[in-house]
Amino acid sequence: TSATGFIADYGGTGWVNTNFRGNYKIDNGAHTLSYGLHYDQNNYNYLLTYGYNWSTANSLATKHTIARGSSKTSAIWLQDFWKKSDYLTLTAGIRLEEWKAYDGYNYASTGAYSNQTSQSATGASPKLSAMIDGPNNWLTTASLARTTRFPTLTELYGMTNCLTTVSTCADTAYKTTATANLDPEIITSAELSFEKSELLRTVRVTLFGESVKDAILQQYGKLYPSVNPNGLYQYWQNTEKVHAYGIELAGKLKNAGTDGLDLSGQVIRVWSAIDESSSVGSTGKSVVGNPITYVSPWRATVISTFRPDGNIVYSIAGRYQ
């Protein structure tokens, strides 16, 4: 049956990565030095064609949208795991990265196309943590880290059109989002965890928080004001600053009521907000003060595992988000 539609082809999309890692112990094993190298190559190739008749080969004849590009990342890292005493363990590490995105290209059936310029960036991601093995089987861990996250290819080379559901559009044709100049995210995070382990049960409480500079979020903006002066487009943008903090409660109970029945679960509460942003929401108003997109305020997981003997395992799990 003939019908108007679209056919999406991701042929050629994929990735390759290579890792090398080594360990070296010194000072009678008090220090464990870990080091490594990393390389990855990513390719994105998206072709959307009209499917006037999806059952015939000529449905691929007319191109609607093309988005493609490549990226590569090289990294070197070093970590020192220091068993300072029977009660204190310190960990320090750093990861240095070099990233490049290139061969970006966008096309729309309206005739609009763009050869995206190459983009490169470097990042340094240090981390520190201290683990204290305290009395009564309590383990306390504190950590602080700074991380660089580079844009993905779908974030860089996306296509979008004016959204008639939230704005007035004179032109609804697909266009390049012009986001090939996205900056990397800079994430500063901290965590404090308290864990008590006994023979049949474990309980953990974790406090965490992070602040993100240039967070890459899908927001609204007037991408082509000369064509659509009142039109809004949704696309990936750098949001100047966001933050999130929360608490996690987790536990595990073995032989819960009967031999072989194990229960485990966790509940996470997150508070998040956009602190600074030049983009707008679907109503055209500022998004400052709004929660971060796709960050659920509540998450919970429950897992039940039953082993009636050494040969069979039954498991039931539930998740809320």
Secondary structure, 3 states (H helix, E strand, C coil): CCCCCEEEECCCCEEEEEEEEEEEEECCCCEEEEEEEEEEEEEEEEEEEECCCCCCHHHHCCEEEEEEEEEEEEEEEEEEEEECCCCEEEEEEEEEEEEEEEEEEEEECCCCEEECCCEEEEEEEEEEEEEEECCCCEEEEEEEEEEEECCCHHHHCCEECCCCCCCCCCCCCCEECCCCCCCCEEEEEEEEEEEEECCCEEEEEEEEEEEEEEEEEEEEECCCCCCCCCCCEEEEEEEEEEEEEEEEEEEEECCCCCCCEEEEEEEEEEEEEEEECCCECCCCCECCCCCCCCCCCEEEEEEEEECCCCCCCEEEEEEEC
